[in-house]
Amino acid sequence: MDLANIKNRLSDFGVALYILAAIMFFIIPIPNVVLDIMLALNISLALIVLFNVIFSKEVLDMSFFPTLLLFTTIFRISLNVSSTRLILTTGDPGNVVATFGQFVGGGDLIIGAIVFIILVIIQFVVINKGSERVSEVTARFTLDAMPGKQMAIDADLNTGAITDQEAKERREKIQEEASFFGSMDGATKYVKGDATAGLIITFVNLIGGAVMGMSRDGLDAMEAIQQYGVLTIGDGLASQIPSLVISLSTGILVTKASKESDVGKVIVSQLFGMPKALYMVGGVVIFLGVVTPLSLPIFASYGLLFILAGRNMSKTIGVETIEEEVSAEENEADEIRRPENVNSLLHVDPIELEFGYGIIPLADVNQGGDLLDRVVMIRRQIALELGTVVPIIRLRDNIQLNPNQYIIKIKGIQVTEGEILFDHYMAMNPGFVEEEITGIPTFEPSFHLPAIWITEGQRERAESLGYTVVDPPSIIATHLTEVVRGHIAELLSRQDVNNLINNLKETNQAVVDELYPKLLNLGEIQKILQNLLAEGISIRDLLSIFEIMADHAGTTKDTDVLTEYVRQGLKRAISSKYFPPNEKTDVVTLDPKIEQEIMGSIKQTEQGAYMSLDPDRTRAIINSTEEEVGKLEKMGKNAIIVTSPIVRMYFRKLTEDYFTDLTVVSYNEIDSNVELQSVGMVTA
């Protein structure tokens, strides 16, 4: 067993022994010597807690303080019970209690009682009341601020200001803070209850001691009250002073700002860090000593001390300013001399949105922009829709672009661009609006539909006429969503697939162990998932996908063929995506002769299958497809072509370079309750 494990076990044993001792003290009478040892330990632990709280840099350094508060409270009350038992039974509670009664209380019942009551009032009315209120308010505000902090972390993550690991650490810290302040809200009740219990125990001891002194020792009333009263006050002081220290520690912790610095350093720097204030205080104190009967030597000494301190602080600030300037110049010189770090230039962001300076207000939270929040929602929307995690989307301003221009890059290469008018809205005619509205003609960037830029004043009228009116952030967000959706297949990396496998393994280890890596490697699984995403098929039901792959991977390793098996297994999802329930769907079919011709041109190689179709025949098939698809589009229908299962993937490859929105499904991918109506056939 290594040293660390031994220390951990000793720590666990020590805590358990501490709690067990508190419980036993309630039950078993202990000698006054043992009580002295325990009271000394109680005082020491209270001081340890106090100085740890003072020197901790932030509240989470004492994250277990609520539990510690409960432990120390129950231990202190158990000592109260033990000392009460000794006072009432033997009249000798030990050296510590007697010393507190004689020395701290002055050996006088009245003086001791007054000191004790003052301590209780300070703890109960001042410290406990304030700590309880601060804990309650802090807990409420911490919980209320959690959503905003989470969104700020997501925004920093999307802009590249922090890494995934830093974002994870910040989220964990927010959760820990919420849990801590929530616990502290309840834990302060322990301190309040402890003060109340101490006050009650003291009065019980005083009355019980007086009765015991008169009935057992034959003392008269005043002698019994004096003798047992001093011991009772000593007992109260011995428990209330550590209780006051713990209560003070609680107050310091809950009022501590979340600044990573020592309390002493911060307080001194903020209190004595302004020379002007020290000069004024010094002058006022000297003035009071001169013109009033107050002691001139004392007040003049303090005044001179504050003036000298202000002068010294002024010199210190001047030296620090010069040192900062010199340090800044040295850093600039070092930066110039430092060899360029080429490695940082090799990184390529998966998705980038660059925009001109005119669009910056849309991305600046301080100016009311919500583009960052929309980017976060895009990632969530794609995750729910397609079942994959979109990589971090970097937002950058680019002064080389036109003020209102933006471009979208995939893996460092620009794939599209757009332009907006910052103070305008885009109005689009859905097809049934007859009355035209004046504006600046343009095209919607996502789907290249005709649109008009209108002003804020025209918005209400355009909406009443039936136009679809969109604000600039929505235009950019929609365009970005469509680009991400169109390139999501190539954005799915092996690392992403590995993360998906690990997530699935947590709940369904059996199917993962059967498939990976025994039947398929990481790259083959990635290819199948990319094939599905390329045609807009969600991979969110990863369990079903893996089970289907495991069923067929033993007979073939061809990723295209396995993709077809998976698609057929997901026919319910595919049918719900393309074919509305309870209505007929217009589709185009493929001539069986064309299907035979395509299958006859397939060549099998070690690298996979490919088509060797004559170019003229390819052009004829494409022309016929274009004609039939055009019929569907004129009818306002989605372009869907239905083929036999064995032909689907080859026909899809044949047409994917010519038609971006063409959906090709096989008969085996259509649910039995779907009604289809053929409105054309691809022939050549």
BAPAMAR-166492 format. One record per residue (C-alpha): residue number from 1; x, y, z. Coordinates in steps of 0.1 Angstrom, whole numbers, padded with zeros to 4 digits, always signed. Example, Ala and Ser with C-alpha at 12.3 -4.5 7.8 and 13.67 -1.06 7.14 Angstrom:
! residues 2
1, +0123, -0045, +0078
2, +0137, -0011, +0071
This chain:
! residues 684
1, +0000, +0000, +0000
2, +0015, +0034, -0010
3, +0018, +0064, +0013
4, -0011, +0083, -0003
5, -0035, +0055, +0004
6, -0023, +0052, +0040
7, -0028, +0090, +0045
8, -0063, +0088, +0030
9, -0073, +0059, +0053
10, -0059, +0078, +0083
11, -0078, +0109, +0073
12, -0110, +0088, +0070
13, -0103, +0072, +0104
14, -0097, +0105, +0121
15, -0129, +0121, +0108
16, -0149, +0090, +0118
17, -0133, +0090, +0153
18, -0141, +0127, +0157
19, -0178, +0121, +0150
20, -0179, +0089, +0171
21, -0164, +0108, +0200
22, -0191, +0135, +0198
23, -0218, +0108, +0199
24, -0202, +0089, +0228
25, -0199, +0121, +0249
26, -0237, +0124, +0249
27, -0239, +0090, +0264
28, -0208, +0082, +0285
29, -0196, +0104, +0314
30, -0160, +0115, +0309
31, -0133, +0126, +0335
32, -0126, +0163, +0338
33, -0091, +0157, +0324
34, -0105, +0143, +0292
35, -0129, +0172, +0290
36, -0100, +0196, +0293
37, -0082, +0179, +0264
38, -0114, +0179, +0243
39, -0121, +0216, +0250
40, -0086, +0225, +0241
41, -0090, +0205, +0208
42, -0123, +0223, +0202
43, -0107, +0258, +0206
44, -0077, +0247, +0184
45, -0100, +0234, +0156
46, -0121, +0266, +0157
47, -0089, +0287, +0152
48, -0077, +0264, +0124
49, -0110, +0269, +0106
50, -0108, +0306, +0111
51, -0073, +0311, +0096
52, -0080, +0287, +0068
53, -0111, +0307, +0058
54, -0091, +0340, +0060
55, -0062, +0327, +0039
56, -0082, +0308, +0013
57, -0082, +0325, -0021
58, -0118, +0317, -0031
59, -0148, +0302, -0014
60, -0145, +0269, -0032
61, -0112, +0263, -0014
62, -0135, +0255, +0015
63, -0161, +0236, -0004
64, -0167, +0212, +0025
65, -0173, +0240, +0050
66, -0211, +0232, +0054
67, -0202, +0197, +0064
68, -0174, +0209, +0086
69, -0198, +0233, +0103
70, -0221, +0205, +0112
71, -0193, +0184, +0126
72, -0179, +0211, +0148
73, -0213, +0221, +0160
74, -0223, +0186, +0171
75, -0189, +0181, +0188
76, -0192, +0214, +0207
77, -0227, +0206, +0219
78, -0215, +0171, +0231
79, -0188, +0189, +0252
80, -0215, +0212, +0266
81, -0234, +0181, +0277
82, -0203, +0165, +0292
83, -0194, +0196, +0311
84, -0229, +0201, +0324
85, -0229, +0165, +0337
86, -0196, +0172, +0356
87, -0208, +0205, +0370
88, -0240, +0189, +0384
89, -0225, +0156, +0396
90, -0191, +0165, +0410
91, -0189, +0203, +0409
92, -0155, +0200, +0393
93, -0157, +0203, +0354
94, -0119, +0206, +0350
95, -0092, +0233, +0346
96, -0105, +0248, +0313
97, -0140, +0255, +0325
98, -0128, +0268, +0359
99, -0102, +0290, +0343
100, -0127, +0306, +0319
101, -0150, +0312, +0348
102, -0123, +0327, +0371
103, -0100, +0344, +0346
104, -0122, +0354, +0317
105, -0152, +0360, +0339
106, -0131, +0378, +0365
107, -0142, +0353, +0392
108, -0174, +0373, +0396
109, -0208, +0359, +0387
110, -0222, +0392, +0375
111, -0192, +0402, +0354
112, -0190, +0367, +0339
113, -0227, +0367, +0331
114, -0224, +0402, +0314
115, -0194, +0390, +0293
116, -0213, +0358, +0284
117, -0245, +0377, +0274
118, -0225, +0402, +0253
119, -0208, +0373, +0234
120, -0241, +0357, +0228
121, -0256, +0390, +0215
122, -0227, +0396, +0192
123, -0228, +0361, +0178
124, -0266, +0357, +0176
125, -0277, +0392, +0166
126, -0248, +0405, +0146
127, -0227, +0377, +0130
128, -0253, +0349, +0127
129, -0281, +0372, +0115
130, -0259, +0388, +0089
131, -0243, +0355, +0077
132, -0277, +0339, +0074
133, -0290, +0367, +0053
134, -0259, +0369, +0031
135, -0260, +0331, +0026
136, -0297, +0333, +0016
137, -0292, +0361, -0009
138, -0260, +0347, -0024
139, -0276, +0313, -0029
140, -0306, +0328, -0047
141, -0285, +0351, -0069
142, -0260, +0323, -0077
143, -0289, +0300, -0088
144, -0305, +0328, -0108
145, -0272, +0336, -0126
146, -0264, +0301, -0136
147, -0282, +0302, -0171
148, -0264, +0335, -0179
149, -0231, +0321, -0169
150, -0237, +0289, -0190
151, -0245, +0310, -0220
152, -0214, +0332, -0215
153, -0193, +0300, -0214
154, -0209, +0287, -0246
155, -0203, +0321, -0263
156, -0166, +0321, -0253
157, -0163, +0285, -0265
158, -0179, +0294, -0299
159, -0156, +0324, -0304
160, -0125, +0304, -0296
161, -0117, +0324, -0265
162, -0116, +0292, -0244
163, -0110, +0255, -0251
164, -0134, +0226, -0246
165, -0114, +0216, -0214
166, -0116, +0252, -0200
167, -0153, +0253, -0208
168, -0158, +0220, -0189
169, -0139, +0233, -0159
170, -0159, +0265, -0158
171, -0192, +0246, -0160
172, -0181, +0224, -0132
173, -0170, +0254, -0111
174, -0205, +0270, -0116
175, -0222, +0239, -0105
176, -0199, +0236, -0075
177, -0206, +0272, -0065
178, -0244, +0267, -0068
179, -0242, +0236, -0047
180, -0219, +0253, -0021
181, -0240, +0284, -0016
182, -0272, +0263, -0015
183, -0256, +0242, +0012
184, -0244, +0273, +0031
185, -0279, +0287, +0031
186, -0289, +0258, +0052
187, -0257, +0254, +0072
188, -0260, +0288, +0087
189, -0290, +0276, +0106
190, -0266, +0252, +0125
191, -0247, +0282, +0138
192, -0279, +0301, +0148
193, -0292, +0270, +0165
194, -0259, +0264, +0183
195, -0260, +0299, +0198
196, -0296, +0294, +0210
197, -0287, +0260, +0224
198, -0257, +0274, +0243
199, -0279, +0301, +0259
200, -0305, +0276, +0270
201, -0279, +0251, +0284
202, -0263, +0279, +0304
203, -0295, +0289, +0321
204, -0303, +0252, +0328
205, -0268, +0247, +0343
206, -0273, +0278, +0365
207, -0307, +0267, +0378
208, -0297, +0231, +0382
209, -0264, +0239, +0399
210, -0281, +0262, +0424
211, -0306, +0235, +0432
212, -0278, +0208, +0435
213, -0257, +0231, +0457
214, -0286, +0238, +0481
215, -0300, +0202, +0482
216, -0268, +0182, +0481
217, -0240, +0204, +0495
218, -0261, +0223, +0521
219, -0252, +0257, +0507
220, -0275, +0287, +0510
221, -0290, +0302, +0479
222, -0264, +0329, +0473
223, -0235, +0306, +0479
224, -0249, +0280, +0456
225, -0256, +0305, +0429
226, -0221, +0321, +0433
227, -0202, +0287, +0432
228, -0221, +0270, +0405
229, -0228, +0302, +0386
230, -0191, +0309, +0381
231, -0186, +0273, +0368
232, -0217, +0276, +0345
233, -0205, +0309, +0331
234, -0170, +0293, +0326
235, -0187, +0264, +0308
236, -0207, +0289, +0286
237, -0176, +0309, +0278
238, -0156, +0278, +0270
239, -0181, +0268, +0244
240, -0193, +0302, +0232
241, -0158, +0315, +0223
242, -0151, +0286, +0199
243, -0187, +0289, +0186
244, -0181, +0327, +0181
245, -0149, +0319, +0161
246, -0167, +0294, +0139
247, -0196, +0318, +0134
248, -0170, +0345, +0124
249, -0155, +0321, +0100
250, -0189, +0315, +0084
251, -0195, +0352, +0081
252, -0161, +0357, +0064
253, -0166, +0329, +0040
254, -0201, +0339, +0028
255, -0191, +0376, +0024
256, -0159, +0368, +0006
257, -0157, +0381, -0029
258, -0149, +0355, -0055
259, -0115, +0370, -0061
260, -0085, +0347, -0062
261, -0064, +0366, -0036
262, -0057, +0365, +0001
263, -0083, +0384, +0022
264, -0056, +0403, +0042
265, -0037, +0415, +0011
266, -0069, +0426, -0006
267, -0083, +0444, +0025
268, -0050, +0463, +0032
269, -0046, +0473, -0005
270, -0081, +0485, -0008
271, -0082, +0503, +0026
272, -0048, +0519, +0025
273, -0042, +0520, -0013
274, -0053, +0556, -0019
275, -0028, +0583, -0006
276, -0053, +0611, -0010
277, -0077, +0595, +0015
278, -0048, +0589, +0040
279, -0037, +0626, +0038
280, -0073, +0637, +0045
281, -0078, +0613, +0074
282, -0044, +0624, +0090
283, -0054, +0660, +0088
284, -0088, +0655, +0103
285, -0074, +0634, +0132
286, -0047, +0661, +0140
287, -0074, +0688, +0138
288, -0096, +0669, +0164
289, -0066, +0665, +0187
290, -0058, +0703, +0186
291, -0092, +0719, +0188
292, -0110, +0695, +0211
293, -0102, +0682, +0246
294, -0092, +0648, +0231
295, -0057, +0636, +0239
296, -0034, +0655, +0216
297, -0004, +0631, +0218
298, -0026, +0601, +0207
299, -0045, +0619, +0179
300, -0015, +0638, +0167
301, +0005, +0605, +0165
302, -0022, +0588, +0145
303, -0025, +0618, +0122
304, +0012, +0619, +0115
305, +0012, +0581, +0110
306, -0016, +0583, +0084
307, +0002, +0611, +0065
308, +0035, +0592, +0064
309, +0016, +0561, +0053
310, +0000, +0581, +0025
311, +0033, +0595, +0014
312, +0049, +0560, +0014
313, +0019, +0546, -0006
314, +0023, +0575, -0031
315, +0059, +0566, -0037
316, +0051, +0529, -0039
317, +0024, +0535, -0066
318, +0049, +0556, -0086
319, +0075, +0529, -0085
320, +0049, +0502, -0095
321, +0038, +0524, -0124
322, +0073, +0527, -0137
323, +0080, +0490, -0133
324, +0048, +0482, -0152
325, +0058, +0505, -0181
326, +0093, +0489, -0182
327, +0079, +0454, -0180
328, +0054, +0462, -0208
329, +0083, +0475, -0230
330, +0104, +0444, -0222
331, +0075, +0421, -0231
332, +0070, +0439, -0264
333, +0107, +0436, -0272
334, +0107, +0399, -0262
335, +0076, +0394, -0285
336, +0095, +0410, -0314
337, +0126, +0389, -0308
338, +0107, +0356, -0301
339, +0108, +0331, -0329
340, +0075, +0326, -0346
341, +0055, +0296, -0334
342, +0047, +0280, -0366
343, +0027, +0252, -0350
344, -0002, +0276, -0341
345, -0005, +0285, -0377
346, -0012, +0249, -0388
347, -0045, +0246, -0370
348, -0076, +0248, -0393
349, -0110, +0255, -0378
350, -0137, +0232, -0390
351, -0163, +0260, -0394
352, -0156, +0297, -0395
353, -0180, +0327, -0399
354, -0161, +0358, -0409
355, -0179, +0392, -0412
356, -0172, +0428, -0419
357, -0171, +0455, -0392
358, -0207, +0466, -0400
359, -0220, +0432, -0387
360, -0200, +0434, -0354
361, -0229, +0448, -0334
362, -0249, +0416, -0342
363, -0222, +0395, -0325
364, -0214, +0419, -0297
365, -0234, +0411, -0266
366, -0227, +0445, -0251
367, -0245, +0461, -0280
368, -0275, +0438, -0278
369, -0263, +0413, -0304
370, -0275, +0377, -0301
371, -0256, +0361, -0329
372, -0235, +0341, -0304
373, -0266, +0327, -0288
374, -0280, +0317, -0322
375, -0248, +0299, -0330
376, -0252, +0279, -0298
377, -0287, +0271, -0308
378, -0276, +0259, -0342
379, -0253, +0233, -0326
380, -0281, +0221, -0304
381, -0306, +0220, -0333
382, -0282, +0199, -0355
383, -0275, +0176, -0326
384, -0312, +0169, -0321
385, -0319, +0167, -0358
386, -0290, +0146, -0371
387, -0276, +0131, -0339
388, -0241, +0144, -0343
389, -0221, +0171, -0325
390, -0212, +0201, -0347
391, -0176, +0213, -0342
392, -0170, +0247, -0326
393, -0181, +0275, -0349
394, -0155, +0303, -0348
395, -0168, +0339, -0352
396, -0142, +0364, -0365
397, -0144, +0400, -0378
398, -0124, +0406, -0410
399, -0116, +0442, -0420
400, -0108, +0430, -0455
401, -0145, +0422, -0462
402, -0171, +0448, -0471
403, -0188, +0462, -0440
404, -0220, +0442, -0445
405, -0204, +0411, -0460
406, -0199, +0377, -0444
407, -0183, +0345, -0455
408, -0186, +0309, -0443
409, -0156, +0286, -0444
410, -0154, +0249, -0440
411, -0119, +0236, -0430
412, -0104, +0269, -0439
413, -0119, +0271, -0475
414, -0147, +0296, -0483
415, -0178, +0278, -0494
416, -0204, +0306, -0495
417, -0209, +0343, -0487
418, -0237, +0367, -0481
419, -0244, +0403, -0475
420, -0269, +0421, -0453
421, -0281, +0456, -0446
422, -0278, +0461, -0408
423, -0308, +0484, -0402
424, -0331, +0466, -0427
425, -0353, +0435, -0428
426, -0355, +0410, -0456
427, -0391, +0405, -0470
428, -0398, +0374, -0491
429, -0430, +0367, -0511
430, -0442, +0331, -0502
431, -0459, +0330, -0536
432, -0494, +0342, -0529
433, -0489, +0379, -0522
434, -0501, +0400, -0551
435, -0494, +0435, -0538
436, -0458, +0445, -0542
437, -0438, +0465, -0516
438, -0410, +0489, -0524
439, -0375, +0481, -0513
440, -0340, +0471, -0525
441, -0341, +0439, -0546
442, -0319, +0411, -0534
443, -0317, +0373, -0530
444, -0320, +0353, -0499
445, -0286, +0337, -0494
446, -0296, +0302, -0481
447, -0319, +0292, -0509
448, -0313, +0320, -0534
449, -0349, +0331, -0534
450, -0358, +0366, -0546
451, -0363, +0390, -0517
452, -0365, +0427, -0509
453, -0347, +0448, -0482
454, -0372, +0469, -0463
455, -0369, +0494, -0435
456, -0382, +0491, -0399
457, -0411, +0513, -0408
458, -0422, +0490, -0436
459, -0420, +0458, -0415
460, -0455, +0458, -0401
461, -0472, +0465, -0434
462, -0452, +0438, -0452
463, -0462, +0413, -0426
464, -0499, +0423, -0429
465, -0497, +0417, -0467
466, -0484, +0382, -0461
467, -0446, +0387, -0467
468, -0422, +0366, -0447
469, -0400, +0392, -0429
470, -0367, +0381, -0414
471, -0341, +0402, -0394
472, -0304, +0401, -0403
473, -0293, +0378, -0374
474, -0319, +0352, -0385
475, -0307, +0355, -0421
476, -0271, +0347, -0411
477, -0281, +0320, -0387
478, -0303, +0303, -0413
479, -0276, +0305, -0439
480, -0250, +0291, -0415
481, -0274, +0262, -0405
482, -0279, +0252, -0441
483, -0242, +0252, -0448
484, -0234, +0231, -0417
485, -0262, +0207, -0426
486, -0249, +0204, -0461
487, -0213, +0197, -0450
488, -0220, +0178, -0418
489, -0208, +0145, -0433
490, -0173, +0157, -0440
491, -0172, +0175, -0406
492, -0177, +0141, -0388
493, -0141, +0132, -0378
494, -0128, +0099, -0365
495, -0125, +0115, -0331
496, -0162, +0124, -0332
497, -0170, +0088, -0341
498, -0149, +0076, -0312
499, -0167, +0099, -0288
500, -0201, +0086, -0301
501, -0189, +0050, -0296
502, -0178, +0058, -0260
503, -0211, +0074, -0252
504, -0230, +0044, -0266
505, -0207, +0020, -0247
506, -0218, +0034, -0214
507, -0253, +0021, -0219
508, -0250, -0006, -0245
509, -0215, -0022, -0242
510, -0225, -0055, -0257
511, -0233, -0043, -0292
512, -0202, -0020, -0292
513, -0179, -0049, -0282
514, -0195, -0071, -0309
515, -0190, -0046, -0337
516, -0159, -0025, -0328
517, -0131, -0034, -0334
518, -0139, -0070, -0341
519, -0160, -0066, -0373
520, -0154, -0030, -0383
521, -0126, -0005, -0376
522, -0131, +0032, -0367
523, -0126, +0044, -0403
524, -0153, +0020, -0417
525, -0178, +0030, -0391
526, -0170, +0067, -0399
527, -0176, +0061, -0436
528, -0210, +0045, -0430
529, -0221, +0073, -0407
530, -0209, +0099, -0432
531, -0229, +0082, -0459
532, -0260, +0085, -0438
533, -0254, +0121, -0429
534, -0246, +0130, -0465
535, -0282, +0122, -0474
536, -0297, +0139, -0443
537, -0304, +0106, -0424
538, -0301, +0111, -0386
539, -0276, +0090, -0367
540, -0291, +0098, -0334
541, -0305, +0062, -0330
542, -0269, +0050, -0329
543, -0279, +0018, -0311
544, -0301, +0006, -0340
545, -0275, +0015, -0365
546, -0248, -0004, -0347
547, -0271, -0035, -0343
548, -0278, -0035, -0380
549, -0241, -0031, -0389
550, -0233, -0060, -0365
551, -0259, -0082, -0382
552, -0243, -0078, -0416
553, -0207, -0069, -0411
554, -0198, -0105, -0408
555, -0207, -0111, -0445
556, -0195, -0079, -0461
557, -0170, -0051, -0453
558, -0182, -0029, -0482
559, -0192, +0003, -0464
560, -0216, +0013, -0492
561, -0235, -0020, -0490
562, -0236, -0018, -0452
563, -0250, +0017, -0455
564, -0279, +0003, -0476
565, -0286, -0023, -0450
566, -0287, +0004, -0423
567, -0310, +0026, -0444
568, -0334, -0003, -0448
569, -0333, -0009, -0411
570, -0342, +0027, -0405
571, -0371, +0027, -0430
572, -0396, +0040, -0404
573, -0374, +0071, -0398
574, -0368, +0076, -0435
575, -0405, +0073, -0443
576, -0415, +0098, -0416
577, -0389, +0122, -0430
578, -0400, +0122, -0467
579, -0436, +0108, -0468
580, -0463, +0126, -0448
581, -0488, +0102, -0431
582, -0524, +0098, -0444
583, -0518, +0113, -0478
584, -0504, +0102, -0511
585, -0469, +0113, -0521
586, -0460, +0121, -0557
587, -0427, +0104, -0567
588, -0408, +0095, -0599
589, -0397, +0059, -0606
590, -0368, +0045, -0625
591, -0374, +0025, -0657
592, -0365, -0012, -0651
593, -0344, -0011, -0683
594, -0323, +0017, -0669
595, -0319, -0002, -0637
596, -0306, -0033, -0656
597, -0283, -0011, -0676
598, -0268, +0005, -0645
599, -0263, -0029, -0628
600, -0247, -0042, -0660
601, -0221, -0014, -0658
602, -0210, -0021, -0623
603, -0173, -0033, -0620
604, -0161, -0049, -0588
605, -0125, -0043, -0576
606, -0106, -0047, -0544
607, -0112, -0011, -0536
608, -0150, -0014, -0541
609, -0175, -0012, -0569
610, -0178, +0016, -0596
611, -0199, +0023, -0627
612, -0184, +0022, -0662
613, -0215, +0037, -0680
614, -0211, +0052, -0714
615, -0209, +0090, -0712
616, -0237, +0095, -0737
617, -0260, +0071, -0718
618, -0251, +0090, -0686
619, -0261, +0123, -0702
620, -0294, +0108, -0714
621, -0303, +0095, -0680
622, -0294, +0128, -0664
623, -0315, +0147, -0689
624, -0345, +0125, -0683
625, -0341, +0128, -0646
626, -0340, +0166, -0649
627, -0372, +0166, -0669
628, -0391, +0144, -0645
629, -0378, +0162, -0614
630, -0388, +0195, -0630
631, -0424, +0182, -0632
632, -0424, +0176, -0594
633, -0409, +0210, -0587
634, -0435, +0228, -0608
635, -0462, +0210, -0587
636, -0445, +0223, -0556
637, -0435, +0188, -0545
638, -0402, +0175, -0532
639, -0380, +0158, -0558
640, -0381, +0121, -0548
641, -0371, +0092, -0570
642, -0379, +0056, -0560
643, -0356, +0027, -0572
644, -0350, -0009, -0565
645, -0328, -0016, -0535
646, -0298, -0029, -0554
647, -0297, +0002, -0577
648, -0303, +0030, -0552
649, -0268, +0037, -0542
650, -0254, +0036, -0577
651, -0281, +0059, -0591
652, -0275, +0082, -0562
653, -0238, +0085, -0570
654, -0247, +0090, -0607
655, -0269, +0120, -0599
656, -0254, +0136, -0568
657, -0231, +0159, -0588
658, -0260, +0172, -0609
659, -0289, +0176, -0583
660, -0283, +0190, -0549
661, -0318, +0185, -0535
662, -0327, +0151, -0551
663, -0339, +0124, -0527
664, -0333, +0088, -0539
665, -0350, +0060, -0518
666, -0355, +0023, -0525
667, -0387, +0004, -0521
668, -0372, -0014, -0490
669, -0368, +0019, -0473
670, -0405, +0028, -0475
671, -0428, +0018, -0447
672, -0458, -0004, -0456
673, -0484, +0022, -0446
674, -0470, +0049, -0470
675, -0491, +0057, -0501
676, -0471, +0066, -0532
677, -0483, +0079, -0566
678, -0459, +0078, -0596
679, -0462, +0109, -0617
680, -0433, +0100, -0641
681, -0405, +0076, -0650
682, -0369, +0082, -0658
683, -0362, +0067, -0692
684, -0335, +0071, -0718
